[in-house]
Amino acid sequence: MSIVRRTEPPRESQLASTYAGANLADAFAITLADDAPDDAMALARAALADPPWWFRALLAIRDAAVKPLGLKTSAAMRHHLDEIGVEHVDIFRVLSASREEAIFGEHDQHLDFKLSILIRRVEGSTHRETVATTVVNCHNRLGRFYLALILPGHVLVVRSHLTAAAKRFGRTTAKFPS
């Protein structure tokens, strides 16, 4: 059984008002260990800061494919965020952060991307979970083409990143809710 499970995008997220009409709105969750931090940014860093080698390889392929289209490469995104002094975790710009939820995102002429890392109680349980929610709104054909291009790997990438967070902060002994 996978420790990462698909779930409904959470109603309590700051992103909830953006789900309707989105080109993509999905969510995945892990159950947290009792001693896991109550800090969404700590969990986001555990999930996003050190991606596996194969994700970096996919990012390199993505960069090679999008550069001729005039889209930013991942290195250009990191450099830009560093240059302007914006808080970020790897290539993900922090839009807002509270103890319960960290929101990351980018807005460009082709699409808007947002990612939420939310901590909440597991319904019907004393345990907490982290929910990663992705919302994408495309503005034009290039945005829809780009989303279609990356969508097949999206679920694998999200599951992999949450698995990394679960290795540090997830429950390992209890049954996970389905």
C-alpha positions as CSV (number, residue, x, y, z in Angstrom):
1,M,0.0,0.0,0.0
2,S,1.4,3.4,-0.9
3,I,1.9,5.9,1.9
4,V,0.8,8.7,-0.5
5,R,-2.9,8.7,-1.4
6,R,-5.1,10.8,-3.7
7,T,-7.6,13.0,-1.9
8,E,-10.1,15.7,-2.7
9,P,-8.6,19.2,-2.9
10,P,-9.1,20.5,0.6
11,R,-11.9,23.0,1.3
12,E,-9.9,24.7,4.0
13,S,-7.0,25.6,1.7
14,Q,-6.5,29.2,0.6
15,L,-6.6,27.8,-3.0
16,A,-10.2,26.5,-2.6
17,S,-11.7,29.4,-4.5
18,T,-9.5,28.6,-7.5
19,Y,-10.6,24.9,-8.0
20,A,-13.7,25.6,-10.0
21,G,-12.8,26.2,-13.7
22,A,-9.1,25.2,-13.2
23,N,-7.5,23.2,-16.0
24,L,-6.0,21.1,-13.2
25,A,-6.9,20.8,-9.5
26,D,-5.7,17.7,-7.7
27,A,-4.5,16.7,-4.2
28,F,-2.4,14.0,-2.6
29,A,-1.9,13.4,1.1
30,I,0.4,11.6,3.6
31,T,-0.4,10.9,7.3
32,L,2.1,12.6,9.6
33,A,3.9,11.0,12.5
34,D,2.8,12.3,15.9
35,D,6.2,14.1,16.3
36,A,6.1,15.7,12.9
37,P,6.4,19.5,12.9
38,D,3.3,21.8,12.9
39,D,5.0,24.0,10.3
40,A,3.9,23.8,6.7
41,M,7.2,25.3,5.4
42,A,9.2,22.6,7.2
43,L,7.1,20.0,5.5
44,A,7.3,21.8,2.2
45,R,11.1,21.9,2.4
46,A,11.1,18.1,3.2
47,A,9.0,17.5,0.1
48,L,10.5,20.0,-2.4
49,A,14.1,20.9,-1.5
50,D,15.9,17.8,-2.5
51,P,14.2,16.1,-5.5
52,P,15.5,12.7,-6.7
53,W,18.0,12.4,-9.6
54,W,15.3,11.2,-12.0
55,F,13.2,14.4,-11.3
56,R,16.3,16.5,-12.1
57,A,16.7,14.6,-15.3
58,L,13.1,15.2,-16.2
59,L,13.5,18.8,-15.4
60,A,16.5,19.0,-17.7
61,I,14.4,17.5,-20.5
62,R,11.6,19.9,-19.8
63,D,14.1,22.8,-19.9
64,A,15.5,21.7,-23.2
65,A,11.9,21.5,-24.6
66,V,10.6,24.8,-23.3
67,K,13.6,27.0,-23.9
68,P,12.9,27.4,-27.7
69,L,9.3,28.3,-26.8
70,G,10.5,31.2,-24.7
71,L,9.6,29.7,-21.3
72,K,11.9,30.0,-18.3
73,T,14.2,27.1,-17.6
74,S,14.5,25.8,-14.0
75,A,18.0,27.3,-13.7
76,A,16.6,30.7,-14.9
77,M,13.8,30.5,-12.4
78,R,16.1,29.8,-9.5
79,H,18.5,32.5,-10.6
80,H,15.7,35.0,-11.0
81,L,14.2,34.2,-7.6
82,D,17.7,34.5,-6.0
83,E,18.4,37.8,-7.8
84,I,15.2,39.5,-6.7
85,G,15.5,38.2,-3.2
86,V,12.2,36.3,-3.2
87,E,11.8,33.4,-0.7
88,H,11.6,30.1,-2.5
89,V,12.1,26.4,-2.1
90,D,14.1,25.1,-5.1
91,I,12.2,26.4,-8.1
92,F,9.0,27.2,-6.2
93,R,8.3,30.8,-5.2
94,V,6.7,31.3,-1.8
95,L,3.5,33.3,-2.2
96,S,2.3,33.0,1.4
97,A,3.1,30.9,4.4
98,S,1.4,30.3,7.8
99,R,1.9,27.4,10.2
100,E,-0.9,25.5,8.6
101,E,-0.4,26.2,4.9
102,A,2.4,27.3,2.5
103,I,1.4,28.5,-0.9
104,F,3.9,28.4,-3.8
105,G,3.3,29.6,-7.4
106,E,4.1,31.3,-10.6
107,H,2.1,33.5,-12.9
108,D,3.0,34.0,-16.5
109,Q,1.3,34.8,-19.8
110,H,0.7,31.1,-20.5
111,L,-0.5,29.7,-17.2
112,D,-0.8,30.3,-13.5
113,F,0.5,27.5,-11.2
114,K,-0.1,27.2,-7.5
115,L,0.9,24.5,-5.0
116,S,-0.4,24.3,-1.5
117,I,1.2,22.3,1.3
118,L,-1.5,22.1,4.0
119,I,-1.5,20.5,7.5
120,R,-4.8,19.4,8.8
121,R,-6.4,16.8,11.1
122,V,-7.4,13.5,9.4
123,E,-11.1,13.3,9.5
124,G,-12.3,10.9,12.2
125,S,-8.9,10.5,13.7
126,T,-6.5,12.1,16.1
127,H,-3.7,12.1,13.4
128,R,-2.6,15.0,11.2
129,E,-1.9,14.9,7.5
130,T,-0.1,17.0,4.9
131,V,-2.0,17.6,1.7
132,A,-0.3,18.8,-1.4
133,T,-2.7,20.5,-3.8
134,T,-1.8,21.6,-7.3
135,V,-4.0,24.1,-9.3
136,V,-3.2,25.2,-12.8
137,N,-5.1,27.8,-14.9
138,C,-4.1,28.0,-18.5
139,H,-4.4,31.3,-20.4
140,N,-3.8,30.2,-24.0
141,R,-2.9,27.3,-26.3
142,L,0.7,27.3,-25.3
143,G,-0.3,27.0,-21.6
144,R,-2.7,24.1,-22.4
145,F,0.0,22.4,-24.6
146,Y,2.5,22.7,-21.8
147,L,0.1,21.3,-19.2
148,A,-0.7,18.4,-21.5
149,L,3.0,17.8,-22.0
150,I,3.8,17.6,-18.3
151,L,0.6,16.0,-17.0
152,P,1.6,12.4,-17.5
153,G,4.5,12.8,-15.1
154,H,2.7,15.1,-12.7
155,V,1.2,12.4,-10.4
156,L,4.5,10.5,-10.3
157,V,6.4,13.7,-9.4
158,V,3.9,14.7,-6.6
159,R,3.8,11.2,-5.2
160,S,7.6,11.0,-5.2
161,H,8.0,14.4,-3.5
162,L,5.4,13.5,-0.8
163,T,7.2,10.1,-0.3
164,A,10.4,12.0,0.5
165,A,8.5,14.1,3.1
166,A,6.9,10.9,4.5
167,K,10.3,9.3,5.0
168,R,11.1,12.2,7.4
169,F,7.8,13.0,8.9
170,G,5.2,10.3,8.0
171,R,3.6,7.6,10.0
172,T,5.1,4.2,9.4
173,T,3.4,1.9,11.9
174,A,-0.3,2.8,11.6
175,K,-2.7,1.9,8.8
176,F,-3.3,4.8,6.5
177,P,-6.7,6.0,5.7
178,S,-7.8,4.9,2.2
